[in-house]
Structure formats: structure tokens, C-alpha cells
Amino acid sequence: MLNNKGRVTRPQESTEDLTEPQESYSGHKGLLMNEPLLFEVGGLDKTGVDLPECAETETLLGGLERKDEIGLPGLSEPEAVRHYVRLSQQNYAIDSGFYPLGSCTMKHNPRLNEKMARLPGFTDIHPLQPQSSVQGALQLMEELSHWLLELTGMDSIALSPKAGAHGELCGMMAIKAALEAANSARNIVLVPESAHGTNPATAAQLGFKVASIPADADGTVRASAVQTAIEENGAETIAGIMLTNPNTCGLFEREIKAIADAVHDAGGYFYCDGANFNAIMGRVRPGDLGVDAMHFNLHKTFSTPHGGGGPGSGPVVLSERLSAFAPLPFLQKSDDGLTLVEDLHVGESHSDSDVISQAQPFGRLTAFHGQMGMYVRALSYILSHGLDGLAQASGDAVLNANYIRVRLKDLLNQPFGDQACMHEVLFDESSLADSGVTTLDIAKRLIDEGFHPMTIYFPLVCKGAMLIEPTESESQTSIDLFVETLASLIKEALAGENEETFHQAPVHTPRRRLDETAAARKPILRYESSSD
């Protein structure tokens, strides 16, 4: 006889309030395991494999062989597999949910690009292969170069820099090489306070003195402020300017052309930090604005996750004034195919090629030629979108950021007034001044709500910054849920409700709130057992 009543699956009635997080005996929460260290899972006296005794053989180590135990834990295969799978389940990524921390492509990365990058013809090549055997890879680099130059209106490109700051270094080294070639003693680089923090660091690393340019009340740089700085320091000392556009406040520098003219009239060069090019690609060509050098973050603008330590790529485009000073290697095209010019020195007798005969490279930045996998992903992204698709992507990124701005502007203060932003919108914590809740508390509560926090406390030009970059690839549904969640937290804080909950958050994560300063400054990197 069939049991057609089944078991009761609904929760049983109870008067006990279990809404507060409950501690469990195992430390697990639901099916999310509290993962210990490998040393705590395994044992120093255990082994996961059985190996035959090694035969006595002579070694070439000259008596330097290790004699002691190496102190690594032994685990069975299931234990090791489970450990790493559990760790992977604790990782939050763009494939898990909305990621408004815009740094470096927290957006959808089409699987098509990943598939292209994994083609054996790209993954199996080696940088030391004869160039005649990698003509396809060189053609891909040439085509990518063509598109990047078309999008920027510039004259030449250096593909090899491996990340944004590396690209800055490349562009500024080209400027320095041009100055040295002209026997110029110019040593002042102007850097607006709204620039990326790496800009003044790069200039200083190359021996330039940095002169800061204040932002105007609307958060952008005035050409008049640049002109004043030029006059105060002396036009003959100005090596150039490093300007981030759109800037770190998410604003387009509307006087950028006048700024470029002022710097050029003084005899300097214009370096543009193009990390935020994803806000203007397909719509604005930096070369038309007077830019002499600019780096891309291929990993941000054109696909590929980079935040968290993945590979980056920061090619630099150069104006005609700086083209001769591009680093090695660079591509040369001839009737025999493509050649990657790797060895060339200032003063060396060059070939008949115009490209090579005019080249005055400042040297190499990397051992080889850059990040081939990033090149493939970027070109795949560009070709699959087309020019109209790239313009659509930048437009959608700007639209999404402004949608968030408008929906939250009555709750959160915009430090530079209510104005249209680019791909990211900036709020500060002044609206929370009397609540006892800070930007950090809001960010931590967002984690309990299932959202990765936005960028906080950057840029430094406003107090308690909340910089939200939704990217172009989020749906209105996901943005609406984020906005409504953030709005509910702000209202809760302003109402003076659950202040301690804000201070304690997050409480639903495998680890509670950390002392982030101690974690960064006093990390414990070596395991010590309690019995040691």
C-alpha cells in the first residue's frame, strides 16, 4: 500500500525567535563550511599517498640536502579536493552577483573571449619561437594595435606594458626620453588632485617633481588653474601634465582641450590616464583632445577580470611627437610579413625602414612582448561589438551610473553638486553625519545583504567616499535591487535604528568584521600549531 501522505516538510511552529544568527557546534552555517587551514585538516604525521622508499643515490647537492621534516600536512585526496572547493565557494565574483566595485572589469566578460584565448594556436606558442612560426599571433597584435589607434586617434602604440600603472610608467618614460633627446632640463609634472594615486607616484619615480593642481568646486580641473601653475613654476620647467579623464570623481574634464593647449604652449607633454576609457570609448578620441600619451587597461575596458590579482595589460598609445620613443619591442610590417623589432639601440645604424630609422626607444619594459591572452580577449571583445557596440557599451555604463545617481540623490550627498556623471557616481557620508553610522558600516551591511560593497574612501578629495560603478552589463532588475537595498540601509541609519548592527556587520559571512589595519600591517603568514 502506497504512503500517499508523505512527510511533513514545512517548518514546525515555534515561539522561539531564531532570526538572530545562531552559533553552530561545527562552525558551519547551513551547507557553507567553516573552512580550517590545511594544517588543521591534515596532520604532520599523515600522508595521502604511499610512495616506495627511495633508493640510496648520489646527489648533486653537495651535502645541502634537507635532513629535517618539511612540516607540510598530509591529506587524503578527498580532503584536499574538498578544502579547495570550499574555499572557492567562499569567493565572491561577478559570476555570483552584482559587483559595484568598478575597479578593473567587475562586469560581464563574454565567454566567447575566454574561448578564443584558449585556442591552441595562442596558448601553445612560446615567446622564444622563431618569428616566422608565430605570424598569426603577430597579425593579431597588429590588428589589435590598429583598433586601439583608431579608437584613440593616436599615431603609435606600445603593447608590452602589463597593467595600468606599468602603462603610466611607459608613457612617462617616453616623455622623459623625448625631453632628454632635446637636452631639456624640464622637471615639473602637473598632477590634479583628482588624478589616480599612481600618477604622482609614477612621476616621482622617474625623478620629476610633482606640482598638485586643485580641483574646482564642481570636481573638475580648470584650465586657468593649470595656467596659474605653469606661471608659478615657470613655463620652461614644465615637463608635462598627468590628467585622469574621466577623473576619479566620475566626471568628464570639460576643459581638457584648453588644458592640453596650455601645457603644449608651455612646451610640455600631455599624459592622460586612460583607466576610465570604458566611459568614452567609441565616442571620444583622446588624440583629438591633444593627448600625447595614454594607457588603456585592456583588462577593464575590453574584457578580462583583473581585480584580485589576475593578469592585466596596459598598452600605451602615443602621439606623433612621442612615437619615436616607444619602447621595444614594436611591430614592423614588410612584404615578408611582420617582424617584432626587439634589438635596437640609440645611435645604432638602422635599416632603410622609416619606422626603424626614426626609432629612439628608451629600452624594454618586460622580458618578452606582453600578455598574449589579454590581446586575444581584447580583440575578440572589440570585433564582436564593432564600433557601434563599443559606443553602446560606454553609453550604457554612463546611463547605469546616472540612473543610480538620480535614484539615490535625495538620500546621499554628491560632494560636487547634482550633476551628470560618467560611468561611476560619487557620494560622500555627510548625509550620515548625525547617525553614528559611517561609510564603512554601510559597506559592511551591504555584505550581509548579499552585495559586494562599492569602492569606499576613494577618491580622497571627499570625506567618506562611496564610489559606485555599475558597469554597462548590469540589468535594471539587479541595479534596482541594489539601489533599494542601499536606500533601505541609509533610511535605517538615519532613523537611528540598529546602530550596533551596523557596527558589527557583517554577521552572515564565514568571518566577521576584521581589524583591517592589523590584517594589512601585521599579517600572520606562518602557521604555528597550538602545541608549538
FIDREN-275393 format. One line per 3 residues: number of its first residue (from 0); their letters; for each residue x, y, z of C-alpha. Coordinates in nm, 4 decimals. Layout:
N
NUM> A> X/Y/Z | ...
This chain:
532
0> MLN> 0.0000/0.0000/0.0000 | 0.1450/0.3377/-0.1014 | 0.2165/0.6009/0.1598
3> NKG> 0.0434/0.8947/-0.0052 | 0.0657/1.1265/0.2957 | 0.4428/1.1719/0.2848
6> RVT> 0.6446/1.3539/0.5468 | 0.5837/1.6979/0.6832 | 0.8381/1.9323/0.5223
9> RPQ> 0.7132/2.2663/0.6432 | 0.8822/2.4280/0.9463 | 0.7228/2.3333/1.2757
12> EST> 0.5511/2.6029/1.4759 | 0.7695/2.7535/1.7438 | 0.7601/3.0545/1.9713
15> EDL> 1.1401/3.0788/1.9806 | 1.2888/3.3639/1.7762 | 1.5619/3.2190/1.5535
18> TEP> 1.6051/3.5219/1.3311 | 1.9324/3.6132/1.5008 | 2.2395/3.4268/1.3762
21> QES> 2.2951/3.1113/1.5779 | 2.6341/2.9693/1.6602 | 2.6733/2.6061/1.5497
24> YSG> 2.8830/2.3361/1.7137 | 3.0824/2.2749/1.3937 | 3.1136/2.6392/1.2973
27> HKG> 2.9313/2.5625/0.9719 | 2.6368/2.7694/0.8500 | 2.3857/2.5672/0.6554
30> LLM> 2.5914/2.3905/0.3923 | 2.8608/2.6592/0.3977 | 3.1559/2.5059/0.5766
33> NEP> 3.3765/2.6878/0.8230 | 3.6991/2.6035/0.6443 | 4.0095/2.5488/0.8569
36> LLF> 4.3670/2.5639/0.7326 | 4.5184/2.2651/0.5560 | 4.7406/2.2200/0.8601
39> EVG> 4.4310/2.1849/1.0724 | 4.2582/1.9467/0.8299 | 4.5561/1.7200/0.7794
42> GLD> 4.8376/1.6193/1.0065 | 5.2137/1.6467/1.0003 | 5.2373/1.2723/1.0651
45> KTG> 4.9853/1.1763/0.7978 | 5.0255/1.1175/0.4277 | 4.7767/1.0976/0.1482
48> VDL> 4.9887/0.8742/-0.0739 | 5.2118/0.5713/-0.0332 | 5.5449/0.6035/-0.2070
51> PEC> 5.8199/0.3418/-0.2263 | 6.1343/0.4003/-0.0293 | 6.3865/0.5979/-0.2280
54> AET> 6.6967/0.4117/-0.3322 | 7.0246/0.5458/-0.1989 | 7.1690/0.7511/-0.4806
57> ETL> 7.4357/1.0128/-0.5119 | 7.3014/1.3640/-0.5366 | 7.4456/1.6729/-0.6925
60> LGG> 7.3515/1.8934/-0.3973 | 7.6908/1.8779/-0.2323 | 7.5619/1.7870/0.1121
63> LER> 7.2951/2.0577/0.1154 | 7.0075/1.8087/0.1135 | 6.7323/1.8802/0.3669
66> KDE> 6.7653/1.6492/0.6623 | 6.4619/1.7571/0.8660 | 6.0921/1.7122/0.8114
69> IGL> 5.9484/1.9819/0.5864 | 5.6438/2.0292/0.8076 | 5.3748/2.0069/0.5425
72> PGL> 5.0432/1.8468/0.6332 | 4.9394/1.5170/0.4814 | 4.5869/1.4849/0.3451
75> SEP> 4.3887/1.2321/0.1509 | 4.2773/1.3311/-0.1967 | 3.9133/1.3924/-0.0924
78> EAV> 4.0310/1.6130/0.1953 | 4.2483/1.8225/-0.0352 | 3.9774/1.8488/-0.3027
81> RHY> 3.7097/1.9473/-0.0509 | 3.9362/2.2097/0.1065 | 3.9886/2.3953/-0.2184
84> VRL> 3.6309/2.3551/-0.3385 | 3.5046/2.5045/-0.0105 | 3.7445/2.7942/-0.0432
87> SQQ> 3.6220/2.8545/-0.3986 | 3.2643/2.8620/-0.2672 | 3.3583/3.1441/-0.0332
90> NYA> 3.4801/3.3548/-0.3236 | 3.2503/3.6291/-0.4462 | 3.2810/3.7163/-0.8122
93> IDS> 3.0978/3.8829/-1.0957 | 2.9612/3.5406/-1.1818 | 2.7989/3.5348/-0.8349
96> GFY> 2.6242/3.8691/-0.8297 | 2.6309/4.2473/-0.8725 | 2.9752/4.3945/-0.8184
99> PLG> 2.9634/4.7767/-0.7960 | 3.3339/4.7996/-0.7138 | 3.4262/4.9130/-1.0617
102> SCT> 3.7991/4.8641/-1.0495 | 3.9202/4.6544/-1.3364 | 3.6301/4.4921/-1.5073
105> MKH> 3.3834/4.3839/-1.2471 | 3.1498/4.3379/-1.5400 | 3.0354/4.0555/-1.7607
108> NPR> 3.3240/3.9012/-1.9502 | 3.1828/3.7190/-2.2512 | 3.2756/3.3509/-2.2560
111> LNE> 3.3446/3.3916/-2.6269 | 3.6582/3.5878/-2.5390 | 3.7727/3.3171/-2.2999
114> KMA> 3.7165/3.0540/-2.5662 | 3.9219/3.2498/-2.8192 | 4.2071/3.2983/-2.5714
117> RLP> 4.2205/2.9226/-2.5112 | 4.2685/2.8284/-2.8767 | 4.5788/2.6084/-2.9005
120> GFT> 4.7291/2.8401/-3.1616 | 4.7603/3.1055/-2.8925 | 4.8111/2.9042/-2.5753
123> DIH> 5.0784/2.6719/-2.7160 | 5.3145/2.9320/-2.8589 | 5.6333/3.0365/-2.6818
126> PLQ> 5.7891/3.3839/-2.6804 | 6.1222/3.2394/-2.7931 | 5.9803/3.0689/-3.1038
129> PQS> 6.1148/3.1892/-3.4382 | 5.9007/3.4810/-3.5510 | 5.8348/3.3099/-3.8821
132> SVQ> 5.6396/3.0441/-3.6901 | 5.4135/3.2895/-3.4996 | 5.2977/3.5156/-3.7803
135> GAL> 4.9353/3.4609/-3.6798 | 4.9989/3.5897/-3.3292 | 5.1861/3.8897/-3.4679
138> QLM> 4.8957/3.9613/-3.7040 | 4.6597/3.9583/-3.4068 | 4.8852/4.2091/-3.2273
141> EEL> 4.8890/4.4286/-3.5367 | 4.5109/4.4190/-3.5740 | 4.4598/4.4980/-3.2063
144> SHW> 4.7041/4.7875/-3.2432 | 4.5077/4.9129/-3.5428 | 4.1810/4.9177/-3.3482
147> LLE> 4.3291/5.0851/-3.0423 | 4.4834/5.3557/-3.2581 | 4.1542/5.4041/-3.4438
150> LTG> 3.9645/5.4384/-3.1168 | 4.2059/5.6972/-2.9796 | 4.3177/5.8893/-3.2871
153> MDS> 4.6827/5.8400/-3.1929 | 4.9883/5.7594/-3.4053 | 5.1710/5.4654/-3.2483
156> IAL> 5.1393/5.2096/-2.9745 | 5.3437/5.0135/-2.7219 | 5.1668/4.6866/-2.6402
159> SPK> 5.4042/4.5422/-2.3826 | 5.3070/4.7194/-2.0528 | 5.1378/4.4676/-1.8273
162> AGA> 4.8960/4.6798/-1.6235 | 4.7701/5.0343/-1.5787 | 5.0486/5.1664/-1.3567
165> HGE> 5.3011/4.9922/-1.5814 | 5.1461/5.1776/-1.8752 | 5.1800/5.5074/-1.6892
168> LCG> 5.5446/5.4314/-1.6371 | 5.5837/5.3546/-2.0062 | 5.4161/5.6765/-2.1210
171> MMA> 5.6127/5.8930/-1.8810 | 5.9386/5.7194/-1.9757 | 5.8645/5.8062/-2.3386
174> IKA> 5.8124/6.1696/-2.2346 | 6.1360/6.1647/-2.0374 | 6.3217/6.0135/-2.3335
177> ALE> 6.1851/6.2870/-2.5611 | 6.2984/6.5554/-2.3164 | 6.6448/6.4018/-2.2871
180> AAN> 6.6731/6.3768/-2.6655 | 6.6061/6.7503/-2.6788 | 6.8576/6.8156/-2.3956
183> SAR> 6.5718/6.9628/-2.1946 | 6.6005/7.0120/-1.8192 | 6.2239/7.0338/-1.7646
186> NIV> 6.1445/6.8582/-1.4366 | 5.7944/6.9600/-1.3194 | 5.4919/6.7363/-1.3794
189> LVP> 5.1491/6.8829/-1.3015 | 4.9077/6.6360/-1.1402 | 4.5487/6.7330/-1.0498
192> ESA> 4.4356/6.6173/-0.7059 | 4.1533/6.4219/-0.8737 | 4.4044/6.2011/-1.0596
195> HGT> 4.4664/5.8371/-0.9810 | 4.7103/5.7977/-0.6925 | 4.9604/5.6181/-0.9079
198> NPA> 5.0053/5.9281/-1.1282 | 5.2164/6.1369/-0.8872 | 5.3989/5.8209/-0.7763
201> TAA> 5.4976/5.7428/-1.1348 | 5.6200/6.0965/-1.1980 | 5.8207/6.0978/-0.8759
204> QLG> 5.9718/5.7568/-0.9508 | 6.1146/5.8968/-1.2747 | 6.2739/6.1881/-1.0916
207> FKV> 6.0166/6.4549/-1.1758 | 5.8893/6.6996/-0.9168 | 5.5118/6.6908/-0.8766
210> ASI> 5.3034/7.0087/-0.8614 | 4.9456/6.9478/-0.7483 | 4.6538/7.1205/-0.9227
213> PAD> 4.3439/7.1748/-0.7062 | 4.0028/7.0709/-0.8300 | 3.7338/7.3307/-0.8807
216> ADG> 3.4086/7.3328/-0.6829 | 3.2483/7.1062/-0.9429 | 3.5228/6.8432/-0.9046
219> TVR> 3.6964/6.9081/-1.2368 | 4.0158/7.0913/-1.3322 | 4.0049/7.4445/-1.4678
222> ASA> 4.2403/7.5407/-1.7481 | 4.3015/7.8633/-1.5584 | 4.4347/7.6636/-1.2588
225> VQT> 4.6748/7.4800/-1.4891 | 4.7863/7.8089/-1.6437 | 4.8449/7.9531/-1.2963
228> AIE> 5.0589/7.6528/-1.2024 | 5.2585/7.6898/-1.5223 | 5.3273/8.0555/-1.4481
231> ENG> 5.4134/7.9918/-1.0831 | 5.6640/7.7174/-1.1667 | 5.7907/7.8771/-1.4880
234> AET> 5.6899/7.7515/-1.8316 | 6.0476/7.6405/-1.9027 | 6.0280/7.3860/-1.6154
237> IAG> 5.7048/7.2131/-1.7205 | 5.7709/6.8589/-1.8452 | 5.4030/6.7781/-1.8740
240> IML> 5.0752/6.7043/-1.7039 | 4.9177/6.3762/-1.5938 | 4.5403/6.4038/-1.6105
243> TNP> 4.2862/6.1285/-1.5492 | 3.9842/6.1554/-1.7775 | 3.7097/6.0814/-1.6874
246> NTC> 3.8550/6.1646/-1.3481 | 3.8360/5.9656/-1.0274 | 3.5223/6.1531/-0.9218
249> GLF> 3.3447/6.0057/-1.2244 | 3.3400/6.3400/-1.4062 | 3.4468/6.4312/-1.7586
252> ERE> 3.7121/6.7032/-1.7711 | 3.5251/6.9554/-1.9833 | 3.8233/7.1914/-2.0252
255> IKA> 4.0631/6.9174/-2.1300 | 4.1338/7.0708/-2.4725 | 4.2184/7.4096/-2.3198
258> IAD> 4.4361/7.2313/-2.0604 | 4.6223/7.0482/-2.3379 | 4.6762/7.3748/-2.5251
261> AVH> 4.8129/7.5441/-2.2117 | 5.0623/7.2624/-2.1464 | 5.1696/7.2439/-2.5116
264> DAG> 5.2164/7.6211/-2.5287 | 5.4467/7.5875/-2.2283 | 5.6481/7.3214/-2.4145
267> GYF> 5.5299/7.0243/-2.2108 | 5.3593/6.6925/-2.2907 | 5.0108/6.5747/-2.2027
270> YCD> 4.9814/6.2304/-2.0399 | 4.6244/6.1055/-1.9979 | 4.5405/5.8269/-1.7538
273> GAN> 4.3016/5.6216/-1.9661 | 4.1951/5.3739/-1.6977 | 3.8391/5.5043/-1.7350
276> FNA> 3.8353/5.4861/-2.1153 | 3.5420/5.2434/-2.0882 | 3.3247/5.5507/-2.0223
279> IMG> 3.4078/5.7217/-2.3511 | 3.5196/5.4516/-2.5958 | 3.3635/5.4856/-2.9378
282> RVR> 3.2593/5.8436/-2.8571 | 3.5721/6.0490/-2.7826 | 3.9212/6.0206/-2.9358
285> PGD> 4.1881/6.1365/-2.6888 | 4.4191/6.2270/-2.9772 | 4.1661/6.4897/-3.0863
288> LGV> 4.1833/6.6410/-2.7376 | 4.5593/6.6973/-2.7548 | 4.6759/6.3916/-2.5603
291> DAM> 5.0378/6.2842/-2.6255 | 5.0348/5.9546/-2.4364 | 4.7639/5.7420/-2.2769
294> HFN> 4.7436/5.3915/-2.1394 | 4.4478/5.1567/-2.1627 | 4.3508/4.8951/-1.9136
297> LHK> 4.2665/4.6255/-2.1664 | 4.1534/4.4146/-1.8725 | 3.8994/4.6784/-1.7717
300> TFS> 3.7733/4.8367/-2.0901 | 3.7862/4.5370/-2.3187 | 3.7094/4.2342/-2.1019
303> TPH> 3.9052/4.0049/-1.8669 | 3.8778/4.0154/-1.4866 | 4.1874/4.1690/-1.3268
306> GGG> 4.0896/4.2792/-0.9773 | 4.2254/4.0416/-0.7181 | 4.5475/3.9730/-0.8987
309> GPG> 4.4578/3.8341/-1.2378 | 4.6742/3.9233/-1.5366 | 4.6437/4.2774/-1.6674
312> SGP> 4.7527/4.4564/-1.9805 | 4.8192/4.8288/-2.0191 | 4.9171/4.9231/-2.3761
315> VVL> 5.0148/5.2869/-2.4339 | 4.9218/5.4949/-2.7377 | 5.1495/5.7809/-2.8357
318> SER> 5.1183/6.0972/-3.0427 | 5.3466/6.1730/-3.3364 | 5.5679/6.3800/-3.1021
321> LSA> 5.6449/6.0719/-2.8917 | 5.6219/5.7867/-3.1431 | 5.9976/5.7565/-3.1951
324> FAP> 6.0500/5.6997/-2.8220 | 5.8223/5.3958/-2.7831 | 5.9870/5.1036/-2.6019
327> LPF> 6.0953/4.7772/-2.7537 | 5.9632/4.5567/-2.8905 | 5.7469/4.7058/-3.1652
330> LQK> 5.5990/4.5657/-3.4830 | 5.7282/4.6366/-3.8303 | 5.5412/4.5288/-4.1409
333> SDD> 5.7097/4.4446/-4.4697 | 5.6463/4.2368/-4.7803 | 5.7972/3.9390/-4.5950
336> GLT> 5.5449/3.9615/-4.3128 | 5.5556/4.1026/-3.9630 | 5.8671/4.1469/-3.7566
339> LVE> 5.8852/4.2149/-3.3855 | 6.1800/4.4531/-3.3529 | 6.3494/4.3511/-3.0279
342> DLH> 6.7063/4.4785/-3.0515 | 6.7745/4.8400/-3.1289 | 6.9888/5.0969/-2.9571
345> VGE> 7.0159/5.4717/-2.9744 | 7.2906/5.5663/-3.2181 | 7.2816/5.2285/-3.3895
348> SHS> 7.2882/5.2150/-3.7693 | 6.9335/5.1335/-3.8701 | 6.7707/4.9830/-4.1790
351> DSD> 6.6003/5.1676/-4.4579 | 6.2633/5.1301/-4.2875 | 6.1225/5.4672/-4.1839
354> VIS> 5.9905/5.3145/-3.8627 | 6.3258/5.1761/-3.7563 | 6.5424/5.4582/-3.8843
357> QAQ> 6.3477/5.7101/-3.6771 | 6.3152/5.4965/-3.3632 | 6.4841/5.6124/-3.0426
360> PFG> 6.3467/5.3527/-2.7949 | 6.4124/5.4090/-2.4272 | 6.4584/5.0337/-2.3806
363> RLT> 6.2362/4.7424/-2.2801 | 5.9711/4.7247/-2.0090 | 5.9238/4.3485/-1.9988
366> AFH> 6.1222/4.0366/-2.0698 | 5.9009/3.9443/-2.3648 | 5.6179/4.1017/-2.5605
369> GQM> 5.3245/4.1476/-2.3225 | 5.0138/3.9472/-2.2386 | 4.9030/3.7481/-2.5436
372> GMY> 4.5950/3.6136/-2.3653 | 4.4793/3.9684/-2.2917 | 4.5406/4.0709/-2.6520
375> VRA> 4.3168/3.7876/-2.7745 | 4.0369/3.8702/-2.5298 | 4.0510/4.2420/-2.6101
378> LSY> 4.0417/4.1926/-2.9869 | 3.7611/3.9396/-2.9515 | 3.5654/4.1936/-2.7447
381> ILS> 3.6279/4.4717/-2.9966 | 3.5402/4.2662/-3.3058 | 3.2304/4.1096/-3.1515
384> HGL> 3.0974/4.4526/-3.0501 | 3.2011/4.6599/-3.3502 | 3.2331/5.0372/-3.3257
387> DGL> 2.8609/5.0850/-3.2699 | 2.8615/4.8177/-2.9983 | 3.1556/4.9778/-2.8182
390> AQA> 2.9774/5.3131/-2.8208 | 2.6659/5.1381/-2.6900 | 2.8658/4.9773/-2.4079
393> SGD> 3.0146/5.3096/-2.2922 | 2.6741/5.4732/-2.3220 | 2.5108/5.2015/-2.1135
396> AVL> 2.7808/5.2326/-1.8460 | 2.7136/5.6066/-1.8199 | 2.3360/5.5546/-1.8237
399> NAN> 2.3502/5.2967/-1.5431 | 2.5650/5.5207/-1.3224 | 2.3342/5.8171/-1.3730
402> YIR> 2.0297/5.6004/-1.3031 | 2.1789/5.5175/-0.9622 | 2.2709/5.8837/-0.9098
405> VRL> 1.9176/6.0038/-0.9694 | 1.7560/5.7335/-0.7575 | 1.9807/5.8000/-0.4547
408> KDL> 2.0453/6.1741/-0.4761 | 1.7716/6.2581/-0.2242 | 1.9314/6.0294/0.0348
411> LNQ> 2.3044/6.0710/-0.0243 | 2.5075/6.3841/-0.0863 | 2.7066/6.4338/-0.4065
414> PFG> 3.0216/6.6203/-0.2978 | 3.0443/6.8236/-0.6168 | 2.6785/6.9004/-0.6626
417> DQA> 2.3997/6.7347/-0.8528 | 2.5467/6.6954/-1.1995 | 2.5578/6.4229/-1.4617
420> CMH> 2.8382/6.1740/-1.4062 | 3.0200/5.9354/-1.6332 | 3.0493/5.5595/-1.5682
423> EVL> 3.0617/5.5891/-1.1882 | 2.8765/5.8041/-0.9374 | 3.0328/5.9534/-0.6250
426> FDE> 2.8572/6.0131/-0.2919 | 3.0033/6.1096/0.0461 | 2.8934/6.0316/0.4025
429> SSL> 2.7870/6.3837/0.5038 | 2.4232/6.2733/0.4895 | 2.5016/6.0233/0.7686
432> ADS> 2.6764/6.2792/0.9891 | 2.4392/6.2553/1.2875 | 2.3571/5.8871/1.2582
435> GVT> 2.6635/5.7307/1.4189 | 2.6963/5.5175/1.1039 | 2.9905/5.5529/0.8674
438> TLD> 3.0650/5.4677/0.5078 | 3.2486/5.1572/0.6317 | 2.9410/5.0447/0.8276
441> IAK> 2.7202/5.0826/0.5199 | 2.9660/4.8806/0.3124 | 2.9763/4.6017/0.5707
444> RLI> 2.5958/4.5855/0.5963 | 2.5779/4.5529/0.2179 | 2.7780/4.2312/0.2505
447> DEG> 2.5119/4.0880/0.4828 | 2.2582/4.1829/0.2154 | 2.4466/3.9818/-0.0458
450> FHP> 2.6207/4.2664/-0.2306 | 2.9884/4.3308/-0.2732 | 3.0448/4.6873/-0.1483
453> MTI> 3.1251/4.9762/-0.3754 | 3.4649/5.1487/-0.3674 | 3.4869/5.3335/-0.0351
456> YFP> 3.7100/5.6144/0.0919 | 3.8360/5.6814/-0.2604 | 3.8841/5.9289/-0.4171
459> LVC> 4.0462/6.1120/-0.1280 | 3.9128/6.4515/-0.2328 | 3.5876/6.3912/-0.0429
462> KGA> 3.5225/6.2563/0.3073 | 3.3719/5.9092/0.3375 | 3.3550/5.8494/-0.0367
465> MLI> 3.1194/5.5910/-0.1846 | 3.2118/5.5419/-0.5490 | 2.9613/5.3200/-0.7298
468> EPT> 3.0407/5.1799/-1.0750 | 2.7627/4.9560/-1.2044 | 2.9295/4.8922/-1.5443
471> ESE> 2.7393/4.8549/-1.8688 | 2.6439/4.4921/-1.8299 | 2.4052/4.5011/-1.5313
474> SQT> 2.0317/4.4725/-1.5859 | 1.7851/4.7246/-1.4459 | 1.6497/4.4489/-1.2205
477> SID> 1.9848/4.3915/-1.0493 | 2.0542/4.7660/-1.0224 | 1.7076/4.8298/-0.8784
480> LFV> 1.7587/4.5689/-0.6069 | 2.0962/4.7192/-0.5180 | 1.9569/5.0730/-0.5079
483> ETL> 1.6583/4.9734/-0.2962 | 1.8795/4.7752/-0.0584 | 2.1239/5.0638/-0.0176
486> ASL> 1.8372/5.3087/0.0257 | 1.6816/5.0929/0.2978 | 2.0131/5.0847/0.4861
489> IKE> 2.0541/5.4611/0.4605 | 1.6986/5.5165/0.5890 | 1.7600/5.2698/0.8719
492> ALA> 2.0753/5.4549/0.9725 | 1.9099/5.7977/0.9520 | 1.6225/5.6713/1.1674
495> GEN> 1.8724/5.5716/1.4361 | 1.7696/5.2081/1.4143 | 2.0018/4.9134/1.4750
498> EET> 2.3167/5.1236/1.5031 | 2.5050/4.8422/1.6733 | 2.4054/4.6078/1.3901
501> FHQ> 2.5829/4.8413/1.1501 | 2.8942/4.8448/1.3662 | 2.9015/4.4642/1.3971
504> APV> 2.8357/4.3835/1.0302 | 2.8938/4.1567/0.8544 | 2.7483/3.8775/1.0670
507> HTP> 2.6423/3.6308/0.7965 | 2.9885/3.5746/0.6483 | 3.2379/3.2958/0.7250
510> RRR> 3.4484/3.5595/0.9012 | 3.3129/3.8539/1.0966 | 3.4470/4.2096/1.0665
513> LDE> 3.8248/4.2147/1.0811 | 4.0708/4.4698/1.2117 | 4.1676/4.5599/0.8558
516> TAA> 4.4648/4.7711/0.9608 | 4.6111/4.4879/1.1677 | 4.5357/4.2387/0.8907
519> ARK> 4.7280/4.4540/0.6428 | 5.0125/4.5684/0.8682 | 5.0596/4.2619/1.0893
522> PIL> 4.9668/3.9628/0.8769 | 5.0373/3.6185/1.0224 | 5.1837/3.4349/0.7256
525> RYE> 5.3375/3.1353/0.9007 | 5.1306/2.8607/1.0569 | 5.2094/2.7751/1.4162
528> SSS> 5.0212/2.4942/1.5841 | 4.8884/2.5382/1.9345 | 5.1347/2.2713/2.0535
531> D> 5.4417/2.4630/1.9289
